[in-house]
Amino acid sequence: MDCAADLSYPCSMMVGMDERISAALLLMERADADPLEVAAACEMVAGFVQARQLQAILDVSLQDPPVIDPCGQLCDAAPAEIATALAWTPAAASRRVDLAHDLHDHLPD
């Protein structure tokens, strides 16, 4: 899809999307679309957005890797930064950082 031809979504939002996600976004906007198809399209877009968010969380985590402080404690600033930015609890952010690393470490590129 040429995002210059359809200005309903910013081009930056469509970068990295495959045709199925682009088509799902367009289907979601149609007033005459079948509700079940819209629900399936929403699920597809949500999965894409969640995967993209996990990649961004991984990127934040890798920008400032954890360090061992002088007392021997592991200090990881990423979960606190993510929690603040996304209005999550520190525990929720820490779980997402762990999930992002697990997926990165165990799934193929």
N, C-alpha and C positions, 0 to 999 in steps of 0.2 A: 504494500500500500504506500502510495506517495503521500506523505503527511502534508505536503504543500497543497494537495488537491482537496483535503478535508481539514478545515481549520477548527472543527469542533473540539479537537484535542490538541494540546500543544505538541509540537514535534518531539520535544525532550521526553514527553511521557511515552511516546511510541517507540523510542529507540530501545532496541533489545527485545521488543515484542515480536512474536511470530504472527503469521497471518490469522491464526485462530483467535488470539487475544484481541487483535484489532477488529476482527469480525464480531467477536462477542461484545466489545464495547459499542459498536454500531448497533447491534441487535438490541442491546439494553435501552437504547434511546427510542426505538420504534414504538409508537403508541399501539400499533396493530399486531405486535409480536405475541406469540403464544406464551402465556405465563410460565409454563413449564420450561420452555426454551430460554426464557429470560432468567429463570432460577438457575438453570444449568450454566448459562453464560456468566452469571454473577459468581458462581462457584469457580469457574475457570479463571476469571479475573482476580478473584480473591486469592487463589493459589499462586498466581503470578506475582501479585503484590506482596504476599507473605514471603515468597522466595526472594524477591528483590530486597525486602526489608532485612531478612536474615543476612544477605550479602553485604548490605550497608553496615549492619551491626558487626559483622566479621571485619570489615574494612576499618571501622572505628577501633575495634579491639587490636588490630594489627598495627595501627598507627602509633599506639603508645602501649607497647607490650608490658606485661606485669614484671615487676622487679622485686627482689628480696631487700627489705629494709635492713638497717644496721642491727635490729633485734632478731633478724632471721624470719620475719613474717613476710608472707607473700602479699604484695600491694598491687592491686589491679584497679586503675582508675576508670577503666572503660564502663563497667556496670553502673557506677555512680553517675558518670556523664550521660549515659543512655537513659537511666532512670529519670534524671532531671529533665532531659530534652523531651522525653515521651510521656512524662507524668506517670511513670510506673514506680512500683516499689523497688528498692534495691535488689530484693530477692528475685523478683520477676525479671528484672534486667539481667541479673547474673545467670538465671536459668536460660535466657535467650542467648546470651554470649556463649554459654556452654553448648547449647544446641547448635549454634552457628559453627562453632569449632568442630563439633562432632560430625556434622554434615560435611564440612569442608575436608576433614581428615578421612572420612570413610566413603564418600561418594566420588565417582569419576567426574572429571571436568566436563 
